[in-house]
Amino acid sequence: MLLPLFVQAQQIGGAGKLLQNEARRTFTPPIVSGQHPDYRWEMNYELGYAEVFIRIPERGRFTVQLGDQEMTSSTGMFRFFDVPVSNQKLTIFYGRNLIYRVTIYPKNETRLLLDFFSNGGLFLLDELELRTNQQNYYGNRWSDIWNQFYGKRIMKGNDFEQFFKNYCREPFDDDKMKYYQMLKGTTVFTTQQIGQLMEQLSFETNRLSLAKEATDEVVDPQNLYMLYDFFQFKSTADRFRDYLINKQQ
């Protein structure tokens, strides 16, 4: 008596509310009389279970392929569940352009946390066990360590306004630089915010020093080219450009 009930529960429309299709169908799957579609109701976990979380902090639309899964997004967060425990080919596209490919090795009941940078590569940040000693599942969020800018606080709009007011009250360039350096180890800025700080410095050499100090401390390093416009002289801007080029070599 249990078998008919089980089969009935798996019938189309046997559970849930139908959400009507709003797309104009240009293709109708053929239905062969006397045959039933080959549905797959359950995931096969014989190969184990793993998760892979990839963050791409750059702006743009990326596509990430992992094994036979694929995800396209402009949010920068790519979270893959139900990953088999076997060698997985990881491929990253920007638009339609292939930019990175690597093989990763997820372990059973673990989550890999990775960061990807177009000009830097793919970095394995951590490998978490999915269950604690109390068998509590970690959930589908990033860990608190890696969900931020590697533990540093991002300077939000209102906080920056107050910081900027105090920064401008400092009478000399050296005092302004020290005020910035006071938060350098705990806080990260946007490139635009660094540009605003540079504009308040009187001497071009100090603007260059601040720009160099900030290159590893901004949350959006892909926008560092914007600092080019905050120098008073092209020669200094060129020196900053050369500095960035040398850092990449």
N, C-alpha and C positions, 0 to 999 in steps of 0.2 A: 504493500500500500504506500510505502514511502517513495518508491521510484516515480510513479506518476506525478506526485506532488513536486518532486525535485525537477522533473522535466518541465512541468507547467511554469515553475518559477523562472525558468530560463528562456521562456518564450518572449519574442519581441512585444512590448507593450504590457507584459505581465506585471511590471513594476515601474513606478515613476510616472512623470507627466511629460507628454510629448511637446517639444518645442518646435513649432512649425518652421519648415525650411523657407528662408527668404530669398534664396538664390534661384535663378532660372536654370533649370537643369538642361544641359546640352547632351548628357549621356545617361542612359538608363541601363544599369547592369542587367545582363540577360538572366532569365530565370528558366532553368530546365525543369520540365515537369517531372515530378517524382523524386527530385533531389533536394537536399537541404543544404543551406550554406554551411561552410566549415568554420564555425565560430570558435574562438578561443576565450574561454571564460576566466581562466586562472593563469597566473604567471608561473612558469616553471623555475623553481629555485634549486634545482639539482646542481647547478653550477655556482651556487652561493649568491650572496647579495652584497652589493657595495654601492656607494654614492660618490659622485664626483662633482664638486662645486668649483666653478671657474669664474673669476672676476676679471673683467676688462675695464679698467677705469677710464680709458680714452673714450671720447665722444665719437659716435658713428654707429653704423649698422653692421654688426658682425654675425656670422653664421659659424656655429661650432658643431662639428660632427664627432660623435663618440660611438664607435662600433656601428650599430645599425640605428642609433638615435641621432636626431638632428634638431637643432634649435637656432632660430634667427631672432635677434632682439637688438634694440638700441638702448636697453637699460643697463647693460654691462654685467648683468647677473645671469649666469648659465648654470642651472642646477639639474643634474642628471640622477635619477633614481633607477632602481631595478637594473643596476649595471652588473653583468655576469663577472664572476671572479676568474678572469683570464686576460691575456694580453689584449689591450684595447688600442686601436688606432685612433688618435686624437688629431683632428684636422680643423684649422681655423681659416675662415675666409673673411676678407673685408670687401663688402659688396660681392662681386663675383670673382675676386682675385684671391687665389690661394697664397697665404702668407706664412703658414706654419704647419708642420706635421711632425708628430712624435708618437712613439708607442709608450703607453703607461701600463702599470701593473697593479691594479687595485686588489686589496686583500679582502677576505671575507669579513663582513660586519664592520667595515671601516668606511670613513669618508675622507677623501682627498680634498684638500683646500689648495687652490692654485691661483696665482695671479699671472696675467699675460700682458706684456707690453710690446707693441709693434717693433720698437727699436731696441728692445732689451731681451725679449724671449719669454719663456714660460718658467715660472718659479713655483716649486712645491713648498708651500708655507707650513703645512702640518698634515698629519695623518691621525685622525681621531677614531677611537673605538666608538661604535654607535650606541653602545650600552654601557652604563656605569656599573659599579659593583652592586648597586641596588636594582639593576636591570631597568633603569630609566632611560628611555630613548632620547637622544640629543635633539630630536625635532628637525625641522627643515630650515632653520635659521643658521646664519653664519655664527661661528663662535664669537664671543664678545671681544676676543683678542684681535681677530682678523677682520671684523666687520667695519672697523674704523681704519684710519690711516696709520696702521701698524702701532696702535696704542696712543697716538698723538691726537690731541683735540683739534678739530677744524675750526678756524675762526669764522663764526657765523656773522651775518650782516649787522645785527644790533651790537654784538660784542666788538666788532671791528670799529663801528662808529665811535664808541667810547674810547677804545684803544687809540684810534686816530686822533681824537681830540687831545688826549694826554701827550701823545707823540709830538703833535704840533706845538705844544706849550714848551717843549724843551728848547732852550735858547740856541744851542750850537749843534752842528752836525754830529760831533762826537757823542753828545748827550742823546741825540735821537738814535744813533746807532746802538748805544748801550741799552736804550729802552726796548729796541727791537730784539736785541740779543738776550734780554731777560726772559723772553718767552720762546726762544729759538728751540730749546730742547724738548718742549712740551706741547707746542702748538704749531700747526701748519697753516699757511696762508694760500690764497689764490694768486695767480700771476697778476691779475688786475689790482689786487690789494698791494702787492709789492710795488707795482708801478706807482700807485698813489703815494706810497712812502718815499720812493725815490724822488718824486717831484718836489718834496719838501726839503731836500738836501741842497745846500748852496753850491757845493763843490762837486765837479764832475768826477773826480777820483773817488769820492765817497759814494756817489751813485753807482759807480762800477763795482765798488767793494760790496755794497748791499746786494746788487744783482747777483754777484758771484756767490755770496753767502746763501742766497735764497734758492739757488738752482736745485739743491737736494732737499729743500724744505717746502716746496709748493705741492699742492694737491693735484695740480694739472700741468705737469711738466711739458706736455705736448704744446702748451701755449706760451712757452718761454720766449718765443720769437716776438711776442707782443711788447716785451721790455725794450726792444730796439727803439721804440718811439718815445721812450721816457728819458733818453739821453739828449743833452743839449747840442752835442757835436757828433757828427758822423764818424769821426775818427775813433771816439770812445765806443760808439755802438759797434764799430767794426772789431774793436778789441774784445768786446763781449761776445760777438759772433765767433771769433777765432777761439775764444775760451771754451765755448760750447762744443765746437768741432773737436778740439783737442781732448775734451772729456770723453767723447764717444769712441776715441781711437784706443 
